[in-house]
Amino acid sequence: MPIDWMHFQTSRPIAQLLVAMSPEDAIIFFKKYVSLYTITIVKNLWNP
């Protein structure tokens, strides 16, 4: 299955959490969430 690197969707609980946060906290949280997601994907691609 090809990987779509251009689109990203959070789970519903993460989206609800982001909406409940202040904009500043949501930005910080989202950046860390995407970073962790990216690291996990890369690790799984290099170490199947």
C-alpha positions as CSV (number, residue, x, y, z in Angstrom):
1,M,0.0,0.0,0.0
2,P,1.5,3.4,-0.9
3,I,2.0,5.9,1.8
4,D,0.3,9.3,1.5
5,W,2.8,11.8,2.9
6,M,0.6,14.8,2.0
7,H,-2.3,14.2,4.3
8,F,-2.6,13.7,8.0
9,Q,-5.6,13.1,10.2
10,T,-5.8,12.9,14.0
11,S,-8.0,10.6,15.9
12,R,-11.3,12.0,17.2
13,P,-10.0,12.0,20.8
14,I,-6.9,14.0,19.8
15,A,-9.1,16.5,17.8
16,Q,-11.4,16.9,20.8
17,L,-8.4,17.5,23.1
18,L,-7.0,20.1,20.7
19,V,-10.3,22.0,20.6
20,A,-10.5,22.0,24.4
21,M,-7.0,23.6,24.7
22,S,-6.0,27.2,24.4
23,P,-4.7,28.0,20.9
24,E,-1.2,28.4,22.2
25,D,-1.2,25.0,24.0
26,A,-2.9,23.3,21.0
27,I,-0.1,24.5,18.7
28,I,2.6,23.2,21.1
29,F,0.7,19.9,21.6
30,F,0.1,19.4,17.9
31,K,3.7,20.0,16.9
32,K,4.8,17.4,19.5
33,Y,2.1,15.0,18.3
34,V,3.1,15.3,14.7
35,S,6.8,14.9,15.6
36,L,6.1,11.7,17.6
37,Y,3.9,10.4,14.7
38,T,6.6,11.1,12.2
39,I,9.4,9.4,14.3
40,T,7.2,6.4,14.7
41,I,6.4,6.1,11.0
42,V,10.1,6.5,10.1
43,K,11.2,3.9,12.6
44,N,8.7,1.4,11.3
45,L,9.8,2.0,7.7
46,W,13.5,1.4,8.6
47,N,12.9,-1.4,11.0
48,P,10.0,-3.5,9.8
